[in-house]
Amino acid sequence: MIVLGIDPGLAHTGWGVIETRGSTCRARAYGCVSTDASLAIDVRLGRVFDEISRIVATYAPSQLAIEKVFFGENSRSAMATAQARGAAIVACAKAGLELGEYTPMQIKQAVVGTGSADKRQVIFMVRTVLALDHDPRPDHCADALAAAICHANLALTRRRRRDAAAVQMLEQEQAQRRLERALARDVTAAATATHVAGGGRDRAAFSHVRQSRRNSQ
């Protein structure tokens, strides 16, 4: 599975592509889409859309993991981030990627093991999980890779649960078939016993009739 992780932002949109094989994750590429504040908003969003489209075409991911946006005290900044996020999502949607949205706390929990992890801990775990020989920079790239790792981990967990459920269902079906075969054998045995017992009574009655006829003669 190839996952594209995105840390959205109008000034800087971090992205990272990872490939998973079983429980192993490895980085294929990462980078950052930057736009200048002096440019018009349509130009900046167009650049985010074009660059993410190019990345999708280059690395052919099937999954998208992207951070959710929360409107806190700085609503203006959050609005700009939401616009960049929308441009990135549309670029991925046009290519048919499956979408996974995660809060920063969910990503930290999945990658570090605690939702209160700081930036340094996230970077360290991203480097460790992906077996990199350096810290991914800038920080937006590390956050994007962390989102991709979060998505991959959750997908693996869901797959294991589905596999376990499938195995349990198969075992139940096999047990049901064994029970049905056992019941069928019991019914056959009972029918055979009844037939044998009935045949014995018939032979006894027939012998009695023949003996009665001899005596009358």
C-alpha positions in Angstrom: 0.0 0.0 0.0 1.3 3.5 -0.9 0.1 6.3 1.3 0.4 10.0 0.7 0.4 12.0 3.9 -0.3 15.8 3.9 0.2 18.5 6.5 -1.8 21.3 4.9 -1.0 25.0 5.0 -1.2 27.9 2.6 2.3 29.0 3.1 3.8 25.5 3.5 2.0 22.2 2.6 4.2 19.3 3.7 3.8 16.0 1.9 5.3 12.5 2.4 4.9 9.3 0.5 5.4 6.0 2.3 5.1 2.3 1.1 3.9 -0.4 3.5 4.6 -4.1 3.3 2.9 -5.9 6.2 3.9 -3.9 9.3 7.0 -2.3 7.7 6.8 1.3 6.5 9.4 2.9 4.3 9.6 6.5 2.9 9.6 6.9 -0.8 9.8 10.7 -1.0 8.8 13.8 0.9 8.9 17.6 0.4 7.1 20.8 0.9 4.9 23.0 -1.4 5.6 26.6 -0.6 3.7 29.7 -1.8 4.6 33.3 -1.4 2.3 35.6 0.6 2.6 38.3 -2.0 0.7 36.1 -4.5 -3.0 36.2 -5.0 -5.0 33.5 -3.2 -6.1 31.8 -6.4 -2.5 31.5 -7.6 -1.4 30.1 -4.2 -4.2 27.5 -4.1 -3.6 26.7 -7.7 0.0 25.9 -6.9 -0.9 23.6 -4.1 -3.4 21.8 -6.4 -0.9 21.5 -9.2 2.0 20.3 -7.0 -0.1 17.7 -5.2 -1.5 16.5 -8.5 2.1 16.1 -9.8 3.1 14.1 -6.7 0.1 11.8 -7.0 0.9 11.2 -10.7 4.6 10.5 -9.9 4.2 8.1 -7.0 0.7 6.7 -7.6 -0.5 6.4 -4.0 -3.9 4.7 -3.3 -4.5 6.3 0.0 -4.5 9.9 1.4 -3.9 10.8 5.0 -4.4 14.4 5.9 -4.6 16.4 9.1 -8.0 17.9 10.2 -8.2 21.7 10.8 -9.4 23.2 14.0 -10.6 26.8 14.3 -9.0 28.1 17.4 -8.1 31.7 18.4 -6.5 32.5 15.0 -9.5 31.8 12.7 -7.9 33.7 9.8 -4.9 31.3 9.8 -7.2 28.3 10.2 -9.3 29.5 7.2 -6.2 29.8 5.0 -5.1 26.3 6.1 -8.6 24.9 5.3 -8.4 26.4 1.8 -5.0 24.8 1.1 -6.3 21.5 2.6 -9.3 21.7 0.2 -7.1 22.2 -2.8 -5.0 19.2 -1.8 -8.0 17.0 -1.2 -9.5 17.9 -4.6 -6.3 17.0 -6.3 -6.2 13.6 -4.6 -10.0 13.0 -5.2 -9.6 13.5 -8.9 -7.0 10.7 -8.9 -9.4 8.4 -6.9 -7.4 8.2 -3.6 -9.2 7.0 -0.5 -9.3 9.6 2.2 -8.3 9.3 5.8 -8.6 12.4 8.1 -6.9 12.5 11.5 -6.5 15.0 14.3 -3.0 16.0 15.4 -3.7 14.1 18.6 -4.7 10.9 16.7 -1.5 11.1 14.6 0.7 11.6 17.7 -1.0 8.7 19.5 -0.5 6.4 16.5 3.1 7.3 15.9 4.5 8.2 19.3 2.1 6.4 21.6 0.8 9.6 23.3 -1.4 12.3 22.0 0.6 14.9 24.0 3.9 14.3 22.2 6.0 17.3 21.2 7.4 18.0 17.8 10.8 16.6 18.7 9.3 13.2 19.7 7.3 13.0 16.5 10.3 13.7 14.3 12.3 11.1 16.2 9.6 8.4 15.9 9.1 9.2 12.2 12.8 8.8 11.6 12.8 5.5 13.6 9.7 3.9 12.0 10.8 4.8 8.5 14.5 3.8 9.2 15.8 7.1 7.9 19.4 8.2 8.5 18.4 11.8 9.1 15.6 13.9 10.4 13.0 14.8 7.8 13.0 18.6 7.3 11.3 20.9 7.3 8.9 20.0 10.1 5.9 20.1 7.8 7.4 17.0 6.0 7.8 15.1 9.3 4.1 15.9 10.1 3.0 14.7 6.7 5.0 11.5 7.1 3.5 11.0 10.5 0.0 11.3 9.1 0.9 8.7 6.5 2.3 6.3 9.2 -0.9 6.9 11.3 -3.1 5.9 8.4 -0.9 2.8 7.6 -1.0 1.6 11.2 -4.8 2.0 11.5 -5.3 0.3 8.1 -3.1 -2.6 9.3 -5.1 -2.9 12.6 -8.4 -2.9 10.7 -7.1 -5.5 8.2 -6.0 -7.7 11.1 -9.4 -7.4 12.8 -11.2 -8.3 9.5 -8.9 -11.3 9.1 -9.6 -12.4 12.7 -13.3 -12.0 12.2 -13.1 -13.9 8.9 -11.2 -16.8 10.6 -13.8 -16.8 13.4 -16.6 -17.0 11.0 -15.0 -19.8 9.0 -14.4 -21.8 12.2 -18.1 -21.2 13.2 -19.2 -22.4 9.7 -17.0 -25.5 10.0 -18.3 -26.3 13.5 -21.9 -25.9 12.2 -21.2 -28.3 9.3 -19.6 -30.9 11.6 -22.7 -30.6 13.9 -25.1 -31.0 10.9 -23.1 -34.1 9.7 -23.2 -35.6 13.2 -27.0 -35.0 13.4 -27.4 -36.6 10.0 -25.5 -39.7 11.1 -27.6 -39.9 14.2 -30.8 -39.7 12.2 -29.5 -42.3 9.7 -28.5 -44.6 12.6 -31.9 -44.3 14.3 -33.7 -44.9 11.0 -31.6 -48.0 10.3 -32.2 -49.3 13.9 -35.9 -48.8 13.5 -35.9 -50.5 10.1 -34.0 -53.5 11.5 -36.2 -53.8 14.5 -39.3 -53.6 12.3 -37.9 -56.2 9.9 -37.4 -58.6 12.9 -40.9 -58.2 14.0 -42.2 -58.8 10.5 -40.1 -62.0 10.1 -41.3 -63.3 13.5 -44.9 -62.6 12.6 -44.5 -64.4 9.2 -42.9 -67.4 10.9 -45.8 -67.6 13.3 -48.3 -67.5 10.5 -46.5 -70.3 8.7 -46.4 -72.4 11.8 -50.1 -71.8 12.4 -50.9 -73.0 8.9 -48.8 -76.2 9.4 -50.6 -77.0 12.6 -54.1 -76.5 11.0 -53.1 -78.9 8.2 
